[in-house]
Amino acid sequence: MPVWGIVNQKGGVGKTTTAVNLAAGLAERGQRVLLIDADPQGNATTGLGIDKGDVKLTLFDVFAELVDNPDAKGIMRDAILTHGPSLDIVPATLDLAGAEPILHSAVGKEQILREAIAQVRSDYGWIIIDAPPSLGLITINVLAAVDKVIVPMQCEFYALEGLVHLLKTIDIVKRRINPDLEIAKILLTMYDPRNKLTLNVRQEVDDYFGSKVSQVKIPRNVRLSEAPSFGQPAVSCFPDSKGATAYRELVDEVLKECVAH
């Protein structure tokens, strides 16, 4: 059962939109999916219509409990909320920002999320993790816990520069902590083929990453921005929109490649 992270330390690149719609799209295809919101902003939690004020346990509680008590076997399962028949979520609130100092003092601090996921991994066909827009300890935990990552990136001037830092971090985690870690996809988001800069960045990304670049390009689409305000993924809320169609194509591409491997 694959565990994939959606990772980019740069904000505003469509990371959470990708995590939510990939998870929901996989669930639509009959997969049993767990979405883990590992971003203190909690946007994936809001994007599934969950009122953070009503949440009893979050990913912060999972980290805090496992740091103090590594044998706390049920904490991850206790934090899971059901969104639909095939889609569950471990929510996050701003409290998660307080996990970094707790993790700093923990033995095996990079592996806490991996241990938590091990409690529930056999319950799901897919686990998708929305990482925070930073390269701190929570993101290191995500990279240590996943099999593969999707890196959403906007077609803009600074995108490639930021990607270099992420690639270095991924390489270090692969060498020291998680030898199975791979980049599954570079996903171009907010894609506008009428824009010359977009095409130039696409060419550079294609030249550097080759087959790692997704064939699917996520277009600029107002429906993708509107869907979170309805508490639903775009694939559910606006199924005929260009953005939702693109994310369904990404789901098909991901499933096809997983079958091939």
N, C-alpha and C positions, 0 to 999 in steps of 0.2 A: 504494500500500500504506500504510494508515493507521499512524501512530505516535501512541499515546495514553498519557498519564501519569495515574497515580492519585495525587492530590495533596491533602494537608491537613496543615498544620503542627502540628495537634493530634493527639497520639497516642491510641490506643485507640478509634478511630472505625470500625474495620473496613477500613482502607486496604489492608493486605496481603492480608486475606481476599478483598477485592474483586479485587485484582490477580491473585492466584493462580487464583481460580475463574473470572474472566472469561477469562484466558488459556487455562485448561484447557477451558472451555466452548466457546470459539472453535475450539480444536483438535478437539474432539468433532464440531463442525459441518463438519470437513474443511478448515479453514483451517490454513495452516502458520504457526506462531506462535513468536515469540521473546519471552520474558519477561526483562526486565533488572532485577535486584535492585540498586537504587541506595540502599538503606537500610543503614547500617553494622550495624544489628542482625541483618541477614541472615535475617529471618524467612521471606521468600519462598523462599530457598534451602533452609532447613530444611523448609518446608512442602511441598517437592517431594521430600523424603526424601534430600537430598544431605548427606553427612557433610562438614562444613566442614574437618575435619582432613585429608581426602583431596584437597581441591581444590588444583590446581597454580596456576592463574591466576584472578584475580577482577577485578571492575570497577576496583579500586584499581590493579592492574597496567596496565590499559588507560589510565587517566588518567595514571599516572606515565610510561609509555612515550611517550604522545602529547605530553605537556608537554615532554619532553626531545628527542623526535624526531618532529616532525609528519608525516614521511614514512613512519612505521612502519605500512605498509598492512595487514599481516596480524594485528595484535595483537588486534583485536576478534574475529575469527574463531577465533583460537587460544584465546580465553577461553570459548567457547561449549561447554556440556555438553548432551548429549541426554537428555531425560527420557522421551520417548515418540516414537511414529512422527511426530507432527506438532507436538510441543512441545519447544523448546530453552530453555535459560536461561543468562544470564551471571550467575554467582553473586556473592555479596558476603559478606565476613566483617568483623569489627571493624576490620580494617586500613583499611577504606574511610574511617573517621573521619580518617585521616591524609591524605586527599586534599585537604581544605580548605586547609591551609597550602601544599601544593604548587601548587594552582590559583591561590592569591592572587598568586604571583609570575609567572604565565604570561601571555604575550601572547595576547589573545583568550580569556581564561580562562572566559568564559561559553559558549563554542562548542565546547569539547573533546568533550563527549558527542555533539553533533550530527555532528562529524567522524567519530567512532568509528562511529556508526550508519550513516553514509553508506557505510562499507565493506561492510555486510551487508544494507542495506535491500532490495535487489533479490532477496534470497534468501527473503524472507518475505512472507506475505499481511498479517500483522499484527505490530506490535511494541508490547508493553505494558511500561510502566516503573513500578515501585513506588518512589515518591519517599520521601525520609526525612521524619520528622515535625519539620521545622524549615524556616526560610526562608533557609538558608545558600547557599553557592556551588554545592553539589551540586544542590539544588532549582532554583536559577537555571539550571543546565545542563540539567536535565530540561525546564523550561519553554521553554528556547531550542531544544530538540531536537524537541518534539512538535508535532503538528498541533492536538490537542485534549486537554482534561483532563476526567476525571471527579473530582468532589469528593464523597467519602463524608462524610456528617455525621450525628452522633447527634442525636436529638431531645431536646436538653437545653438548659438556660437559657443556658449560656455559648457554645453552638455558633455562634450567629449573630454574636456579638461577635468570635470568632476568625476567622470567615469574612470579615469586613471587611478584616482585615490581608492575608489571602490574595488577595482581589480587587484590592487596591491593588498588590500585587506582580505579579499577572498583568497588570494594566493597564500597569505600567511596562515589563515585559518585552515586551509587545505593541507598545508605542510605540517602544522603543529597540532591540530585538534581533530579535523574531520577530513580524512584523506579521500572520502567518496564525494566530496562537494564538487559540483559542476555548475557552470552556467548553462541553463537549458535554452533560454531565449533572450535576445535583446529585442525589446518591443518598442517600436517607434509610436509615440502617442501625439495627439493634437496635430495630426499629419495633414498638411495642406499642399498637394502637389503643384498648386499654382504659384507657390512661393519658391523663389530661386534658392534661398538659404536652406529651405527644407530639403531640396533635391541635392544640394552640395553636402549637407550633413549626412543624408542617406547614403550618398556615394562613399563618403569616408567610413561610415559604419560598415557598409557592405565590404569595403576593401580590407578592413581590419578584422572583422568577425566572421565574414563569409557565411557559412551555412547556419551559424548560431543566430543570425538575424531572422526574426519571424517573417514569414511571407505575408502575414496579416499586418496591416497598418491601421491604427486606431485614429479615425478622423476627428477633427474639431467638430463637436456636436453638442448643441445646447441641451439636448435631452439627457446626456451623461451628467451634466452639471445639475439638472433639475431633479433627477431621480432621488438623491438623498433627502431632499425636503419632503418627499412622500414616504420616506422610511422603507424604500424598496430598491433593489438593484435595477438598473436600466433594462436588463434582459427580461425582467418581470413587468416593470412599470410601463415601459415604452418598447414593447417587443419588436415593433416594425421600424424603429428608428435606425439610422445609419450606424450609430454607436453600438447599439445592442446587436445588430447584425454582425458587426466586426468582432465583437466579443464572442459571439457564438461560433464564428469561424475560427477564432483562437482556441476555443474549447475543442473543436473538432481536430485542429492541428495537433494540440497537445495529446489528445486521446489516441490519435493515429500513430504518433511517434512512440507513445508508451507501449502500444501493442507491438510495434515494430521491434522494440528493444526487449 
